[in-house]
Amino acid sequence: MRFEPVVFDAGLADAIEASARRLDLSHRRMTSGAGHDAQMIARIAPTAMIFVPSRGGISHNPREHTDDTALIDGAEVLLEVVVRRLS
């Protein structure tokens, strides 16, 4: 399948980046070439994505592995963004 690229919500991307900074996590803006549910949601609602590092940079592959600490860090970024947006 092929879908047209979408641009994610700049405000949400800024909030994610600011959250990572406040939590003292390394961060950088990235473009994803993979299809994600967020690509569909972005057509109808503000959307952005939080990426966490996978061991060896392997992604979308059966060999992909993400350490628990990276998953927790990503969840903490998400939680902080949601809490701040609801405040």
PDB file as gemmi writes it, atoms N, CA and C in Angstrom:
CRYST1    1.000    1.000    1.000  90.00  90.00  90.00 P 1                      
ATOM      1  N   MET A   1       0.831  -1.181   0.000  1.00  0.00           N  
ATOM      2  CA  MET A   1       0.000   0.000   0.000  1.00  0.00           C  
ATOM      3  C   MET A   1       0.871   1.238   0.000  1.00  0.00           C  
ATOM      4  N   ARG A   2       0.344   2.271  -0.599  1.00  0.00           N  
ATOM      5  CA  ARG A   2       1.035   3.555  -0.595  1.00  0.00           C  
ATOM      6  C   ARG A   2       0.053   4.627  -0.155  1.00  0.00           C  
ATOM      7  N   PHE A   3       0.508   5.451   0.767  1.00  0.00           N  
ATOM      8  CA  PHE A   3      -0.279   6.576   1.236  1.00  0.00           C  
ATOM      9  C   PHE A   3       0.561   7.831   1.112  1.00  0.00           C  
ATOM     10  N   GLU A   4      -0.101   8.933   0.869  1.00  0.00           N  
ATOM     11  CA  GLU A   4       0.604  10.209   0.781  1.00  0.00           C  
ATOM     12  C   GLU A   4       1.173  10.571   2.151  1.00  0.00           C  
ATOM     13  N   PRO A   5       2.346  11.183   2.186  1.00  0.00           N  
ATOM     14  CA  PRO A   5       2.925  11.617   3.466  1.00  0.00           C  
ATOM     15  C   PRO A   5       2.043  12.675   4.123  1.00  0.00           C  
ATOM     16  N   VAL A   6       2.155  12.762   5.431  1.00  0.00           N  
ATOM     17  CA  VAL A   6       1.445  13.793   6.182  1.00  0.00           C  
ATOM     18  C   VAL A   6       2.455  14.565   7.023  1.00  0.00           C  
ATOM     19  N   VAL A   7       2.100  15.771   7.375  1.00  0.00           N  
ATOM     20  CA  VAL A   7       2.914  16.578   8.272  1.00  0.00           C  
ATOM     21  C   VAL A   7       2.239  16.533   9.634  1.00  0.00           C  
ATOM     22  N   PHE A   8       2.997  16.152  10.644  1.00  0.00           N  
ATOM     23  CA  PHE A   8       2.441  16.081  11.991  1.00  0.00           C  
ATOM     24  C   PHE A   8       2.299  17.473  12.595  1.00  0.00           C  
ATOM     25  N   ASP A   9       1.493  17.542  13.635  1.00  0.00           N  
ATOM     26  CA  ASP A   9       1.183  18.785  14.313  1.00  0.00           C  
ATOM     27  C   ASP A   9       2.446  19.375  14.957  1.00  0.00           C  
ATOM     28  N   ALA A  10       2.800  20.588  14.560  1.00  0.00           N  
ATOM     29  CA  ALA A  10       4.022  21.225  15.059  1.00  0.00           C  
ATOM     30  C   ALA A  10       3.954  21.464  16.564  1.00  0.00           C  
ATOM     31  N   GLY A  11       2.785  21.828  17.075  1.00  0.00           N  
ATOM     32  CA  GLY A  11       2.641  22.060  18.512  1.00  0.00           C  
ATOM     33  C   GLY A  11       2.873  20.807  19.322  1.00  0.00           C  
ATOM     34  N   LEU A  12       2.348  19.684  18.843  1.00  0.00           N  
ATOM     35  CA  LEU A  12       2.579  18.411  19.540  1.00  0.00           C  
ATOM     36  C   LEU A  12       4.037  17.997  19.442  1.00  0.00           C  
ATOM     37  N   ALA A  13       4.631  18.166  18.271  1.00  0.00           N  
ATOM     38  CA  ALA A  13       6.059  17.826  18.122  1.00  0.00           C  
ATOM     39  C   ALA A  13       6.907  18.688  19.055  1.00  0.00           C  
ATOM     40  N   ASP A  14       6.570  19.978  19.172  1.00  0.00           N  
ATOM     41  CA  ASP A  14       7.283  20.850  20.095  1.00  0.00           C  
ATOM     42  C   ASP A  14       7.108  20.386  21.542  1.00  0.00           C  
ATOM     43  N   ALA A  15       5.881  19.968  21.894  1.00  0.00           N  
ATOM     44  CA  ALA A  15       5.602  19.505  23.259  1.00  0.00           C  
ATOM     45  C   ALA A  15       6.388  18.238  23.572  1.00  0.00           C  
ATOM     46  N   ILE A  16       6.493  17.336  22.615  1.00  0.00           N  
ATOM     47  CA  ILE A  16       7.258  16.103  22.806  1.00  0.00           C  
ATOM     48  C   ILE A  16       8.732  16.431  23.013  1.00  0.00           C  
ATOM     49  N   GLU A  17       9.250  17.302  22.166  1.00  0.00           N  
ATOM     50  CA  GLU A  17      10.654  17.688  22.278  1.00  0.00           C  
ATOM     51  C   GLU A  17      10.929  18.368  23.623  1.00  0.00           C  
ATOM     52  N   ALA A  18      10.039  19.263  24.047  1.00  0.00           N  
ATOM     53  CA  ALA A  18      10.209  19.955  25.326  1.00  0.00           C  
ATOM     54  C   ALA A  18      10.143  18.972  26.492  1.00  0.00           C  
ATOM     55  N   SER A  19       9.259  17.997  26.406  1.00  0.00           N  
ATOM     56  CA  SER A  19       9.146  16.985  27.455  1.00  0.00           C  
ATOM     57  C   SER A  19      10.436  16.175  27.557  1.00  0.00           C  
ATOM     58  N   ALA A  20      10.957  15.744  26.429  1.00  0.00           N  
ATOM     59  CA  ALA A  20      12.215  14.984  26.433  1.00  0.00           C  
ATOM     60  C   ALA A  20      13.333  15.820  27.041  1.00  0.00           C  
ATOM     61  N   ARG A  21      13.350  17.093  26.709  1.00  0.00           N  
ATOM     62  CA  ARG A  21      14.374  17.986  27.261  1.00  0.00           C  
ATOM     63  C   ARG A  21      14.226  18.097  28.780  1.00  0.00           C  
ATOM     64  N   ARG A  22      12.976  18.299  29.260  1.00  0.00           N  
ATOM     65  CA  ARG A  22      12.746  18.423  30.703  1.00  0.00           C  
ATOM     66  C   ARG A  22      13.129  17.145  31.440  1.00  0.00           C  
ATOM     67  N   LEU A  23      12.928  16.001  30.796  1.00  0.00           N  
ATOM     68  CA  LEU A  23      13.257  14.717  31.414  1.00  0.00           C  
ATOM     69  C   LEU A  23      14.722  14.345  31.199  1.00  0.00           C  
ATOM     70  N   ASP A  24      15.478  15.252  30.596  1.00  0.00           N  
ATOM     71  CA  ASP A  24      16.903  15.067  30.330  1.00  0.00           C  
ATOM     72  C   ASP A  24      17.178  13.836  29.472  1.00  0.00           C  
ATOM     73  N   LEU A  25      16.335  13.659  28.451  1.00  0.00           N  
ATOM     74  CA  LEU A  25      16.497  12.542  27.512  1.00  0.00           C  
ATOM     75  C   LEU A  25      17.051  13.078  26.194  1.00  0.00           C  
ATOM     76  N   SER A  26      17.880  12.286  25.553  1.00  0.00           N  
ATOM     77  CA  SER A  26      18.359  12.696  24.236  1.00  0.00           C  
ATOM     78  C   SER A  26      17.146  12.710  23.295  1.00  0.00           C  
ATOM     79  N   HIS A  27      17.185  13.605  22.319  1.00  0.00           N  
ATOM     80  CA  HIS A  27      16.058  13.723  21.407  1.00  0.00           C  
ATOM     81  C   HIS A  27      16.506  14.358  20.099  1.00  0.00           C  
ATOM     82  N   ARG A  28      15.743  14.092  19.072  1.00  0.00           N  
ATOM     83  CA  ARG A  28      15.938  14.738  17.782  1.00  0.00           C  
ATOM     84  C   ARG A  28      14.672  14.550  16.960  1.00  0.00           C  
ATOM     85  N   ARG A  29      14.423  15.456  16.079  1.00  0.00           N  
ATOM     86  CA  ARG A  29      13.271  15.362  15.180  1.00  0.00           C  
ATOM     87  C   ARG A  29      13.610  14.352  14.094  1.00  0.00           C  
ATOM     88  N   MET A  30      12.632  13.537  13.762  1.00  0.00           N  
ATOM     89  CA  MET A  30      12.857  12.508  12.750  1.00  0.00           C  
ATOM     90  C   MET A  30      11.689  12.461  11.773  1.00  0.00           C  
ATOM     91  N   THR A  31      11.970  11.972  10.607  1.00  0.00           N  
ATOM     92  CA  THR A  31      10.939  11.681   9.622  1.00  0.00           C  
ATOM     93  C   THR A  31      10.816  10.170   9.542  1.00  0.00           C  
ATOM     94  N   SER A  32       9.593   9.684   9.486  1.00  0.00           N  
ATOM     95  CA  SER A  32       9.394   8.243   9.364  1.00  0.00           C  
ATOM     96  C   SER A  32       8.908   7.922   7.961  1.00  0.00           C  
ATOM     97  N   GLY A  33       9.523   6.941   7.368  1.00  0.00           N  
ATOM     98  CA  GLY A  33       9.085   6.478   6.057  1.00  0.00           C  
ATOM     99  C   GLY A  33       8.129   5.308   6.154  1.00  0.00           C  
ATOM    100  N   ALA A  34       7.948   4.812   7.366  1.00  0.00           N  
ATOM    101  CA  ALA A  34       7.060   3.666   7.563  1.00  0.00           C  
ATOM    102  C   ALA A  34       5.618   4.134   7.701  1.00  0.00           C  
ATOM    103  N   GLY A  35       4.693   3.262   7.358  1.00  0.00           N  
ATOM    104  CA  GLY A  35       3.275   3.561   7.563  1.00  0.00           C  
ATOM    105  C   GLY A  35       2.912   3.322   9.020  1.00  0.00           C  
ATOM    106  N   HIS A  36       2.163   4.219   9.600  1.00  0.00           N  
ATOM    107  CA  HIS A  36       1.733   4.108  10.990  1.00  0.00           C  
ATOM    108  C   HIS A  36       0.282   4.532  11.079  1.00  0.00           C  
ATOM    109  N   ASP A  37      -0.402   4.080  12.123  1.00  0.00           N  
ATOM    110  CA  ASP A  37      -1.773   4.537  12.354  1.00  0.00           C  
ATOM    111  C   ASP A  37      -1.821   6.055  12.439  1.00  0.00           C  
ATOM    112  N   ALA A  38      -0.780   6.646  13.019  1.00  0.00           N  
ATOM    113  CA  ALA A  38      -0.740   8.104  13.168  1.00  0.00           C  
ATOM    114  C   ALA A  38      -0.849   8.804  11.820  1.00  0.00           C  
ATOM    115  N   GLN A  39      -0.386   8.163  10.782  1.00  0.00           N  
ATOM    116  CA  GLN A  39      -0.468   8.733   9.438  1.00  0.00           C  
ATOM    117  C   GLN A  39      -1.928   8.915   9.030  1.00  0.00           C  
ATOM    118  N   MET A  40      -2.781   8.000   9.441  1.00  0.00           N  
ATOM    119  CA  MET A  40      -4.208   8.092   9.125  1.00  0.00           C  
ATOM    120  C   MET A  40      -4.901   9.097  10.046  1.00  0.00           C  
ATOM    121  N   ILE A  41      -4.564   9.058  11.330  1.00  0.00           N  
ATOM    122  CA  ILE A  41      -5.184   9.947  12.307  1.00  0.00           C  
ATOM    123  C   ILE A  41      -4.843  11.403  12.001  1.00  0.00           C  
ATOM    124  N   ALA A  42      -3.628  11.659  11.499  1.00  0.00           N  
ATOM    125  CA  ALA A  42      -3.200  13.031  11.212  1.00  0.00           C  
ATOM    126  C   ALA A  42      -4.109  13.730  10.211  1.00  0.00           C  
ATOM    127  N   ARG A  43      -4.855  12.982   9.472  1.00  0.00           N  
ATOM    128  CA  ARG A  43      -5.763  13.570   8.493  1.00  0.00           C  
ATOM    129  C   ARG A  43      -6.999  14.179   9.164  1.00  0.00           C  
ATOM    130  N   ILE A  44      -7.270  13.759  10.421  1.00  0.00           N  
ATOM    131  CA  ILE A  44      -8.493  14.225  11.084  1.00  0.00           C  
ATOM    132  C   ILE A  44      -8.260  14.856  12.459  1.00  0.00           C  
ATOM    133  N   ALA A  45      -7.065  14.707  13.017  1.00  0.00           N  
ATOM    134  CA  ALA A  45      -6.796  15.235  14.357  1.00  0.00           C  
ATOM    135  C   ALA A  45      -5.311  15.549  14.500  1.00  0.00           C  
ATOM    136  N   PRO A  46      -4.969  16.473  15.413  1.00  0.00           N  
ATOM    137  CA  PRO A  46      -3.549  16.766  15.653  1.00  0.00           C  
ATOM    138  C   PRO A  46      -2.812  15.488  16.082  1.00  0.00           C  
ATOM    139  N   THR A  47      -1.691  15.242  15.466  1.00  0.00           N  
ATOM    140  CA  THR A  47      -0.971  13.986  15.671  1.00  0.00           C  
ATOM    141  C   THR A  47       0.535  14.223  15.636  1.00  0.00           C  
ATOM    142  N   ALA A  48       1.248  13.425  16.423  1.00  0.00           N  
ATOM    143  CA  ALA A  48       2.710  13.373  16.372  1.00  0.00           C  
ATOM    144  C   ALA A  48       3.114  12.003  16.909  1.00  0.00           C  
ATOM    145  N   MET A  49       4.374  11.675  16.785  1.00  0.00           N  
ATOM    146  CA  MET A  49       4.846  10.366  17.241  1.00  0.00           C  
ATOM    147  C   MET A  49       6.059  10.527  18.144  1.00  0.00           C  
ATOM    148  N   ILE A  50       6.176   9.590  19.083  1.00  0.00           N  
ATOM    149  CA  ILE A  50       7.337   9.510  19.961  1.00  0.00           C  
ATOM    150  C   ILE A  50       8.092   8.248  19.570  1.00  0.00           C  
ATOM    151  N   PHE A  51       9.317   8.410  19.125  1.00  0.00           N  
ATOM    152  CA  PHE A  51      10.155   7.269  18.784  1.00  0.00           C  
ATOM    153  C   PHE A  51      11.087   6.973  19.947  1.00  0.00           C  
ATOM    154  N   VAL A  52      11.330   5.705  20.197  1.00  0.00           N  
ATOM    155  CA  VAL A  52      12.331   5.301  21.181  1.00  0.00           C  
ATOM    156  C   VAL A  52      13.377   4.456  20.456  1.00  0.00           C  
ATOM    157  N   PRO A  53      14.618   4.478  20.935  1.00  0.00           N  
ATOM    158  CA  PRO A  53      15.682   3.774  20.212  1.00  0.00           C  
ATOM    159  C   PRO A  53      15.577   2.260  20.337  1.00  0.00           C  
ATOM    160  N   SER A  54      15.779   1.598  19.226  1.00  0.00           N  
ATOM    161  CA  SER A  54      15.854   0.142  19.197  1.00  0.00           C  
ATOM    162  C   SER A  54      17.313  -0.269  19.095  1.00  0.00           C  
ATOM    163  N   ARG A  55      17.633  -1.377  19.731  1.00  0.00           N  
ATOM    164  CA  ARG A  55      19.016  -1.859  19.741  1.00  0.00           C  
ATOM    165  C   ARG A  55      19.530  -2.018  18.308  1.00  0.00           C  
ATOM    166  N   GLY A  56      20.683  -1.416  18.053  1.00  0.00           N  
ATOM    167  CA  GLY A  56      21.304  -1.514  16.730  1.00  0.00           C  
ATOM    168  C   GLY A  56      20.583  -0.716  15.659  1.00  0.00           C  
ATOM    169  N   GLY A  57      19.579   0.073  16.052  1.00  0.00           N  
ATOM    170  CA  GLY A  57      18.834   0.863  15.076  1.00  0.00           C  
ATOM    171  C   GLY A  57      17.892   0.043  14.211  1.00  0.00           C  
ATOM    172  N   ILE A  58      17.703  -1.233  14.565  1.00  0.00           N  
ATOM    173  CA  ILE A  58      16.845  -2.113  13.760  1.00  0.00           C  
ATOM    174  C   ILE A  58      15.388  -1.858  14.119  1.00  0.00           C  
ATOM    175  N   SER A  59      14.580  -1.585  13.106  1.00  0.00           N  
ATOM    176  CA  SER A  59      13.178  -1.264  13.310  1.00  0.00           C  
ATOM    177  C   SER A  59      12.329  -1.956  12.252  1.00  0.00           C  
ATOM    178  N   HIS A  60      11.095  -2.259  12.605  1.00  0.00           N  
ATOM    179  CA  HIS A  60      10.161  -2.895  11.679  1.00  0.00           C  
ATOM    180  C   HIS A  60      10.750  -4.195  11.120  1.00  0.00           C  
ATOM    181  N   ASN A  61      11.278  -4.991  12.021  1.00  0.00           N  
ATOM    182  CA  ASN A  61      11.962  -6.224  11.648  1.00  0.00           C  
ATOM    183  C   ASN A  61      11.840  -7.182  12.830  1.00  0.00           C  
ATOM    184  N   PRO A  62      11.737  -8.484  12.586  1.00  0.00           N  
ATOM    185  CA  PRO A  62      11.642  -9.427  13.700  1.00  0.00           C  
ATOM    186  C   PRO A  62      12.811  -9.336  14.685  1.00  0.00           C  
ATOM    187  N   ARG A  63      13.973  -8.834  14.243  1.00  0.00           N  
ATOM    188  CA  ARG A  63      15.130  -8.705  15.137  1.00  0.00           C  
ATOM    189  C   ARG A  63      15.085  -7.433  15.983  1.00  0.00           C  
ATOM    190  N   GLU A  64      14.056  -6.612  15.791  1.00  0.00           N  
ATOM    191  CA  GLU A  64      13.955  -5.369  16.560  1.00  0.00           C  
ATOM    192  C   GLU A  64      13.829  -5.677  18.041  1.00  0.00           C  
ATOM    193  N   HIS A  65      14.575  -4.912  18.856  1.00  0.00           N  
ATOM    194  CA  HIS A  65      14.471  -5.015  20.312  1.00  0.00           C  
ATOM    195  C   HIS A  65      14.674  -3.631  20.910  1.00  0.00           C  
ATOM    196  N   THR A  66      13.790  -3.258  21.807  1.00  0.00           N  
ATOM    197  CA  THR A  66      13.920  -1.996  22.522  1.00  0.00           C  
ATOM    198  C   THR A  66      14.016  -2.303  24.002  1.00  0.00           C  
ATOM    199  N   ASP A  67      15.051  -1.802  24.649  1.00  0.00           N  
ATOM    200  CA  ASP A  67      15.246  -2.040  26.078  1.00  0.00           C  
ATOM    201  C   ASP A  67      14.091  -1.443  26.881  1.00  0.00           C  
ATOM    202  N   ASP A  68      13.773  -2.094  27.996  1.00  0.00           N  
ATOM    203  CA  ASP A  68      12.674  -1.629  28.854  1.00  0.00           C  
ATOM    204  C   ASP A  68      12.863  -0.179  29.283  1.00  0.00           C  
ATOM    205  N   THR A  69      14.090   0.215  29.576  1.00  0.00           N  
ATOM    206  CA  THR A  69      14.315   1.596  30.026  1.00  0.00           C  
ATOM    207  C   THR A  69      13.915   2.597  28.943  1.00  0.00           C  
ATOM    208  N   ALA A  70      14.184   2.283  27.692  1.00  0.00           N  
ATOM    209  CA  ALA A  70      13.797   3.176  26.595  1.00  0.00           C  
ATOM    210  C   ALA A  70      12.277   3.225  26.449  1.00  0.00           C  
ATOM    211  N   LEU A  71      11.624   2.096  26.641  1.00  0.00           N  
ATOM    212  CA  LEU A  71      10.155   2.072  26.579  1.00  0.00           C  
ATOM    213  C   LEU A  71       9.548   2.909  27.700  1.00  0.00           C  
ATOM    214  N   ILE A  72      10.121   2.785  28.892  1.00  0.00           N  
ATOM    215  CA  ILE A  72       9.632   3.573  30.035  1.00  0.00           C  
ATOM    216  C   ILE A  72       9.873   5.061  29.791  1.00  0.00           C  
ATOM    217  N   ASP A  73      11.043   5.412  29.278  1.00  0.00           N  
ATOM    218  CA  ASP A  73      11.328   6.815  28.965  1.00  0.00           C  
ATOM    219  C   ASP A  73      10.301   7.363  27.971  1.00  0.00           C  
ATOM    220  N   GLY A  74       9.991   6.601  26.945  1.00  0.00           N  
ATOM    221  CA  GLY A  74       9.005   7.036  25.954  1.00  0.00           C  
ATOM    222  C   GLY A  74       7.632   7.207  26.571  1.00  0.00           C  
ATOM    223  N   ALA A  75       7.262   6.286  27.462  1.00  0.00           N  
ATOM    224  CA  ALA A  75       5.968   6.386  28.146  1.00  0.00           C  
ATOM    225  C   ALA A  75       5.930   7.613  29.056  1.00  0.00           C  
ATOM    226  N   GLU A  76       7.051   7.935  29.696  1.00  0.00           N  
ATOM    227  CA  GLU A  76       7.104   9.113  30.556  1.00  0.00           C  
ATOM    228  C   GLU A  76       6.974  10.399  29.744  1.00  0.00           C  
ATOM    229  N   VAL A  77       7.577  10.430  28.575  1.00  0.00           N  
ATOM    230  CA  VAL A  77       7.420  11.584  27.686  1.00  0.00           C  
ATOM    231  C   VAL A  77       5.942  11.731  27.313  1.00  0.00           C  
ATOM    232  N   LEU A  78       5.322  10.635  26.908  1.00  0.00           N  
ATOM    233  CA  LEU A  78       3.907  10.668  26.535  1.00  0.00           C  
ATOM    234  C   LEU A  78       3.048  11.150  27.693  1.00  0.00           C  
ATOM    235  N   LEU A  79       3.275  10.599  28.881  1.00  0.00           N  
ATOM    236  CA  LEU A  79       2.489  10.989  30.052  1.00  0.00           C  
ATOM    237  C   LEU A  79       2.636  12.482  30.328  1.00  0.00           C  
ATOM    238  N   GLU A  80       3.857  12.983  30.291  1.00  0.00           N  
ATOM    239  CA  GLU A  80       4.067  14.398  30.573  1.00  0.00           C  
ATOM    240  C   GLU A  80       3.375  15.278  29.535  1.00  0.00           C  
ATOM    241  N   VAL A  81       3.460  14.899  28.272  1.00  0.00           N  
ATOM    242  CA  VAL A  81       2.797  15.686  27.226  1.00  0.00           C  
ATOM    243  C   VAL A  81       1.290  15.718  27.467  1.00  0.00           C  
ATOM    244  N   VAL A  82       0.696  14.588  27.771  1.00  0.00           N  
ATOM    245  CA  VAL A  82      -0.751  14.521  28.005  1.00  0.00           C  
ATOM    246  C   VAL A  82      -1.141  15.345  29.223  1.00  0.00           C  
ATOM    247  N   VAL A  83      -0.428  15.178  30.327  1.00  0.00           N  
ATOM    248  CA  VAL A  83      -0.750  15.914  31.550  1.00  0.00           C  
ATOM    249  C   VAL A  83      -0.652  17.422  31.302  1.00  0.00           C  
ATOM    250  N   ARG A  84       0.398  17.860  30.642  1.00  0.00           N  
ATOM    251  CA  ARG A  84       0.568  19.294  30.389  1.00  0.00           C  
ATOM    252  C   ARG A  84      -0.513  19.818  29.439  1.00  0.00           C  
ATOM    253  N   ARG A  85      -0.918  19.012  28.468  1.00  0.00           N  
ATOM    254  CA  ARG A  85      -1.954  19.448  27.514  1.00  0.00           C  
ATOM    255  C   ARG A  85      -3.315  19.545  28.201  1.00  0.00           C  
ATOM    256  N   LEU A  86      -3.541  18.704  29.210  1.00  0.00           N  
ATOM    257  CA  LEU A  86      -4.829  18.702  29.913  1.00  0.00           C  
ATOM    258  C   LEU A  86      -4.882  19.740  31.029  1.00  0.00           C  
ATOM    259  N   SER A  87      -3.718  20.256  31.417  1.00  0.00           N  
ATOM    260  CA  SER A  87      -3.672  21.220  32.531  1.00  0.00           C  
ATOM    261  C   SER A  87      -4.153  22.588  32.113  1.00  0.00           C  
TER     262      SER A  87                                                      
END                                                                             
